[in-house]
Amino acid sequence: MKRFLGCAAALGLVWAAPALAETTPVPGTPAHPSAPAALPTILHAGKLLAVPGEKVVEQATVVTRDGKILAVRSGYLDAAALGLPADTAVVDLKDRFVLPGFMDMHVHLSSGGSARNPMTRLKEGPEYFAINAYANGYRTLMAGFTTVRDLGSPGDSLFALRDAIRDGIVAGPKIIAAGEGISPTNGHADAHGLRRDLMEAQIRPGVCDGADDCRRAVRNAIKYGADVIKVHVTGGVLDESDAGTGQQFTDEELRAIVDAGHAMGRKVTTHAHGKSGIDAAVRAGYDSIEHAMWADEESLKLMKQKGTWLIPTVWPISWVGDTPEKVRQGPFKNLAPNSLAKLYQLGDQPKKMVRAAIRLGVPIALGTDNGIAPHGTNGYEMLEYVEAGMTPMEALKTGTVNAAKAGGVNDRGSIAPGLAADIIALEGDPLTDIRAVLSVDFVMRDGIIFKKDGKAGETGL
């Protein structure tokens, strides 16, 4: 026993009673940390675009309280003039361009980096993808995007992150989450390119065949947390299937899916590349079309007639390369042969398509498909729209008021009393130079400041 005590003392495992008393905490001390609070705040804006599409106001005051916009007033008003406590925080944005937080209607937060490796899904669980999504969501928030719609992530990873952000556990944008996409067998969201036993080992809850089975898949998606239903009407470019990018769900299956989603109060959107699939989804009543790469003038006119939102996702085309030569030098040069062939064929068609959509007046909301392009680069999508023929104001609308309408969220997208206090500030004027959207200096989401003077706030990482 003596020898044991001697060894223990040498290892530092034995201490005197007084030291123990000194390190014993008082019950309840320290307290558990609480979620960041949305404190009353006064913002003085040099230029304020409260509702994109309407007039810019110079020298304005915005007041936030309890995560909402309390008031929008002309001039620089102080707490006394506003009837607020004298110690109400004031943020000086007098040399900044202030507008609503941006919204991206098509991201994949769990994707990007090592998570793009198809073997990662075989080795890692949803917790891994949730942590990856957290890091990517934080980058997206710092870029001024206070709401995103995640249209496909493994398992329940995004549902967990969505709820943790909502409860103030971690910092990130508000998330409208789809979970796993709805796909036919061997469709874009099924497993490809592996041994049969490995493909069968992967759980793909959204894979369905036949109208009744597809209704079941939609209802299950909603049961387990889906805010929106993401459907893969056609094949895709980056999957390893050689089934092409044409329509893969039948018209009957498409109607069953959209009816089931709408019956349970969900927006239903679809990945669609080939013209036949795009047209079939529009006729079936889908709320929006993602990508629409091969939409022709007839397809676009049908979308305009039906009021179907177009989510173009043009920026990743520039990032990956819009010519075979650029693709061969770019980040996806080592894709599987089937995927690479489809990417070569795609070329700059998405850019031609969005130019036609702008000319025809198709309703457009911003989406990037980031997870292909790096997270946090979402603002580049607006640059693509301006290059394709939009005015800077029209481009700003796609990522604010239009995105709110397309996403079915009526509590954000503008700065007005009663709406969510989702506010950003830019160093420059995007109406003069759209590239100003890439220089986000201030970010507030639900009344909480996450970025100020270009630096992450206390609630950041």
MONOR-V358018 format. One record per backbone hydrogen bond with DSSP energy under -1.0 kcal/mol. CO is the residue of the C=O (numbers start at 1). NH is the residue of the N-H. If there is no record, write none. Layout:
co = <CO | CO>
nh = <NH | NH>
This chain:
co = <1 | 2 | 3 | 4 | 5 | 6 | 7 | 8 | 9 | 16 | 17 | 18 | 19 | 26 | 37 | 41 | 42 | 43 | 44 | 45 | 46 | 47 | 48 | 50 | 51 | 57 | 59 | 60 | 61 | 62 | 63 | 63 | 64 | 65 | 67 | 68 | 69 | 71 | 73 | 78 | 79 | 80 | 85 | 89 | 91 | 93 | 93 | 96 | 97 | 98 | 99 | 102 | 102 | 104 | 106 | 106 | 107 | 108 | 112 | 113 | 114 | 117 | 119 | 120 | 125 | 126 | 127 | 128 | 129 | 130 | 131 | 132 | 133 | 134 | 135 | 136 | 137 | 138 | 140 | 141 | 144 | 146 | 147 | 148 | 149 | 150 | 154 | 156 | 157 | 158 | 159 | 160 | 161 | 162 | 163 | 164 | 165 | 174 | 176 | 177 | 177 | 179 | 182 | 183 | 184 | 187 | 195 | 196 | 197 | 204 | 206 | 210 | 211 | 212 | 213 | 214 | 215 | 216 | 217 | 218 | 219 | 220 | 221 | 222 | 229 | 230 | 231 | 233 | 233 | 245 | 246 | 250 | 251 | 252 | 253 | 254 | 255 | 256 | 257 | 258 | 259 | 261 | 262 | 267 | 268 | 269 | 270 | 271 | 271 | 272 | 273 | 274 | 275 | 276 | 277 | 278 | 279 | 280 | 281 | 282 | 287 | 288 | 289 | 290 | 290 | 292 | 296 | 297 | 298 | 299 | 300 | 301 | 302 | 303 | 303 | 309 | 310 | 311 | 314 | 314 | 315 | 316 | 317 | 323 | 324 | 327 | 330 | 332 | 336 | 337 | 338 | 339 | 340 | 341 | 342 | 343 | 346 | 348 | 349 | 350 | 351 | 352 | 353 | 354 | 355 | 356 | 357 | 363 | 366 | 369 | 370 | 373 | 374 | 377 | 378 | 379 | 380 | 381 | 382 | 383 | 384 | 385 | 386 | 391 | 392 | 393 | 394 | 397 | 397 | 398 | 399 | 400 | 401 | 402 | 403 | 404 | 411 | 416 | 419 | 420 | 421 | 422 | 423 | 424 | 425 | 425 | 426 | 429 | 429 | 433 | 434 | 435 | 436 | 439 | 441 | 442 | 443 | 443 | 444 | 445 | 448 | 450 | 451 | 452 | 455 | 457>
nh = <5 | 6 | 7 | 8 | 9 | 10 | 11 | 13 | 12 | 20 | 21 | 22 | 23 | 29 | 39 | 64 | 91 | 62 | 93 | 60 | 59 | 98 | 57 | 415 | 54 | 48 | 75 | 45 | 73 | 43 | 70 | 71 | 41 | 68 | 421 | 65 | 418 | 63 | 61 | 82 | 84 | 83 | 88 | 42 | 44 | 46 | 96 | 47 | 426 | 49 | 424 | 146 | 147 | 149 | 368 | 369 | 151 | 111 | 115 | 116 | 117 | 120 | 123 | 124 | 129 | 130 | 131 | 132 | 133 | 134 | 135 | 136 | 137 | 138 | 139 | 140 | 141 | 142 | 145 | 144 | 102 | 174 | 104 | 176 | 107 | 178 | 157 | 160 | 161 | 162 | 163 | 164 | 165 | 166 | 167 | 169 | 168 | 148 | 150 | 227 | 228 | 153 | 232 | 208 | 187 | 190 | 199 | 200 | 201 | 207 | 183 | 214 | 215 | 216 | 217 | 218 | 219 | 220 | 221 | 222 | 223 | 224 | 226 | 225 | 269 | 182 | 271 | 248 | 249 | 274 | 235 | 254 | 255 | 256 | 257 | 258 | 259 | 260 | 261 | 262 | 263 | 266 | 265 | 229 | 287 | 231 | 290 | 233 | 234 | 292 | 294 | 278 | 279 | 280 | 281 | 282 | 283 | 284 | 286 | 285 | 309 | 270 | 311 | 272 | 292 | 295 | 300 | 301 | 302 | 303 | 304 | 305 | 306 | 307 | 308 | 289 | 365 | 291 | 317 | 318 | 319 | 320 | 321 | 327 | 328 | 330 | 333 | 335 | 340 | 341 | 342 | 343 | 344 | 345 | 346 | 347 | 349 | 352 | 353 | 354 | 355 | 356 | 357 | 358 | 359 | 360 | 362 | 310 | 105 | 372 | 108 | 371 | 377 | 380 | 381 | 382 | 384 | 385 | 386 | 387 | 388 | 390 | 389 | 395 | 396 | 397 | 398 | 400 | 402 | 366 | 103 | 404 | 405 | 406 | 407 | 409 | 420 | 419 | 69 | 422 | 447 | 101 | 444 | 99 | 441 | 442 | 97 | 432 | 433 | 436 | 437 | 438 | 439 | 427 | 454 | 425 | 450 | 451 | 423 | 448 | 445 | 457 | 443 | 455 | 452 | 460>
